[in-house]
Amino acid sequence: MILNTAARLIFLQSRQTLSKAVAARSVASLAGSSLRPTVRTTSPCRQQFAFKSTAMHPADDTAGRDAYDIARTVEGTDACLKMGLNRLGITGPTKLFSNLTYQELFDHEVANKEGVVAKAEYGDTFTVDTGKFTGRSPLDRWIVLNPGSETAEHMDWNKINQPTSPEVFDELLEKAVAYFNTRETAYVFDGYCGANPETRKKIRFVHEMAWQQHFVTNMFIRPETREEIENFEPDFTVINCCSQVDEDWKRHNLHSDTAVVFNPEKKTAVIFGTWYGGENKKGIFSLMNFWLPLKGHFPMHCSANVGKDGDVCLFFGLSGTGKTTLSADPHRALIGDDEHGWDDHGVFNFEGGCYAKTINLSEKTEPDIYRAIKTDALLENVKIREDGTPDYFDTSKTENGRVSYPIFHIPGYHKPQMAGHPNNIIFLTCDAYGVMPPVARLTPEQAMYHFLSGYTAKVAGTERGIKEPTATFSTCFGAAFMTHHPTRYADLLREKLEKHGSHAYLVNSGWSGGPYGEGKRMSIDTTRACIDAILDGSIHDAEFVKDPIFGFEVPKALHDVGGVLDPKSTWKDPAAYDKMALHLAKLFKENFKNYEGRGTVDYTKFGPQI
C-alpha cells in the first residue's frame, strides 16, 4: 500500500534534512529511517545525494489489496447526517456505502448488474460500458465565474475553461441534491489527490453506482485508516448524477443536456449526463492545476520514475509519443503515469492508480499494463468475446477503451509516491515529418519554448480524416487541463530548472529518413538507448552539434544508437529535408504567436530561426 500520513511526513522531513546536507556538501544523519542517502553520479561533473528507491516487491500485490479495509455502511434515517451529506442538502438515502473494500465493490457491481466480469488472462476483471460517452466531453465542462473571486481573477477563460454563472450552478446543484434525495442508497468515497500531505487535497465523491466508486478508489489516493475518514472534511466534493440530464440546458446557455460544472468557491462540482469515468479524474486534475500555482507549486501532465539511487526523471508527451511505455522501465520504479506535482520537496504523484488505453494492447508490447488487468482493475468500453475474454484489438465500440487499476498492480512501483527533484526532464514527440533528431539537448529557455509548444504529429489512421502528417500543438503537453495561462506554468518550470539544475531533452519517437509514408519509424530500441544515455549520464560525454534551424544541440554519437542522430543524413534527398524542416519550423512559429509577450519572459526567440 501507499505510505500512510505519518510515514509521508517522516519522508518529507527526511528530504528536508537531506536538502540541507546537499547545500553543506555533507551527508546528514537519517537514523531510524529506511530511506538512506547515497551518493549518485550522473556525470563526471555532477554529484549529489538522493534517496534510494523503495520499490515494492511484486509479492506485496495481495497485501496492497487486503490492506485497504476501512469500509463502513452507514444506515438509518440519520445516515446522511452522520456522513455530513446533509451539509450539501442530501438527506434522503438511508444506506450509505463508504470506501468499500475491493471485494465489496466487486460484489456490489455483480449484484447490481452494472457490467460483466471479463476473463482477463491474469484474473477476472469487472467491465463496464459507459454508453455514448467513451471519452471526456470537453465542450460540456464549465467553471463558475464568481465575480470578485480568486477564480475570476486567475482563471484563463477560453474555449476550454468556459464560464457559467453562479445561478446556473445553483440550479444544477439543487437538481443533483433533489435526485439523490429520491434514492435509498448512495456510494461515498473519501480520499486524497496528491501524495504530499502538505499540499494534497481531500476529495469526496458521491456516486450512484458501485463501479464509479471502484473507479475513484483506483485512481485517487486511498486512506489507510478508518480514523482518516471519520469526520472527514472535504476540500472539494463531486456529486455525480450521471443517469440524469439537464433538460434546461438551452435556458442555462449550455451546449447540451450533459453538464460537468465546477464551482471552486463553493468547493463543489456536479456531473450530469455522462457515465465516462475519466470525468471524475480529469476534473480534479484541472483544479489541482489551478490551486497549486497559486502556492508557487508546479502541476504537471507527465509520467515519472525514479532510479535505485533516487534519480528522478519526468516524461512529458501527448498520446502516441510513448509516455507510458518509456516510463515503465524494469530498472526503475514508477512514481506515476499521468499527473504529478513539483513542490519545494520534490516530485509527488497526484493519484493512487493508473488509467491506461487498451487499444491493441498485448503482453509483448505493454507487459506492465497487460498484467495489471486482473481482479480490482476496471475495464471501460472494451469488447468482450463470447467466451468472456477481452479483445483489445476490436475497437468497434471506441478506440479509447480504458483500464483503471491501483498502482500496486505495477511490480516495483515507488511506494512513497514522492521523490526528490528531477535530474532529467524529457519532452517526447512523435515527429511524423522526419525532421526532429532522436534526441536533442535543450537549454532552459529552449525547454520553455518546447514546453509551451507541446508538439507532436498525427498520422493517417490515428483520427478520422487524417491522410497525411498533421502537426499538433497542445501547450504544456495537456492544454485541455490547464486552468491558468500556459505561460504561468512555463514560468514555474523555468524557476524549478534554474533552482535545481535539471537537464531538459527532446526525444523523438517518430520518423527518420523521410516523413511518414517514406521514412521509417524510430525503433523502440533506438528510443530507449537515447533515454538510457540520458539516465546514466553518458550523454554528457558526447560531442554535440547545434541544429541550424531549431537551435538545440544534437549528439554526434551515442552508445547503442546507430546512424540516425543526424536526421538530415538519413534522407536520400538533403534538399527535401531542408524544405520539410523549414515547413515544420514555420508551423512552430505560427503556433507560438499565442504566447508572444505573455509571462515574465518572452520565449519566442528560443524557437526555430528562419
TARAKA-V906725 format. One record per run of one state. SS is the DSSP state (H for helix, E for strand, C for the rest). FROM is the first residue (numbers start at 1). TO is the last residue. If there is no record, write none. Layout:
SS_FROM_TO ; SS_FROM_TO
This chain:
C_1_4 ; H_5_24 ; C_25_36 ; E_37_43 ; C_44_45 ; E_46_51 ; C_52_54 ; E_55_55 ; C_56_57 ; H_58_67 ; C_68_71 ; E_72_75 ; C_76_78 ; H_79_83 ; C_84_84 ; H_85_88 ; C_89_94 ; E_95_98 ; C_99_101 ; H_102_111 ; C_112_115 ; E_116_120 ; C_121_122 ; E_123_128 ; C_129_137 ; H_138_140 ; E_141_144 ; C_145_149 ; H_150_154 ; C_155_161 ; E_162_164 ; C_165_165 ; H_166_180 ; C_181_184 ; E_185_193 ; C_194_200 ; E_201_207 ; C_208_209 ; H_210_219 ; C_220_220 ; E_221_222 ; C_223_225 ; H_226_229 ; C_230_235 ; E_236_241 ; C_242_258 ; E_259_263 ; C_264_267 ; E_268_272 ; C_273_277 ; H_278_294 ; C_295_297 ; E_298_306 ; C_307_311 ; E_312_316 ; C_317_322 ; H_323_327 ; C_328_332 ; E_333_336 ; C_337_338 ; E_339_342 ; C_343_346 ; E_347_349 ; C_350_352 ; E_353_357 ; C_358_366 ; H_367_372 ; C_373_377 ; E_378_380 ; C_381_382 ; E_383_384 ; C_385_389 ; E_390_391 ; C_392_401 ; E_402_406 ; H_407_409 ; C_410_413 ; E_414_414 ; C_415_417 ; E_418_419 ; C_420_421 ; E_422_429 ; C_430_438 ; E_439_442 ; C_443_443 ; H_444_453 ; C_454_454 ; E_455_458 ; C_459_469 ; E_470_473 ; C_474_474 ; H_475_477 ; C_478_478 ; H_479_481 ; C_482_485 ; H_486_500 ; C_501_502 ; E_503_508 ; C_509_510 ; E_511_512 ; C_513_519 ; E_520_521 ; C_522_523 ; H_524_536 ; C_537_537 ; H_538_541 ; C_542_543 ; E_544_546 ; C_547_552 ; E_553_555 ; C_556_557 ; E_558_558 ; C_559_560 ; E_561_561 ; C_562_566 ; H_567_570 ; C_571_573 ; H_574_595 ; C_596_603 ; H_604_606 ; C_607_610
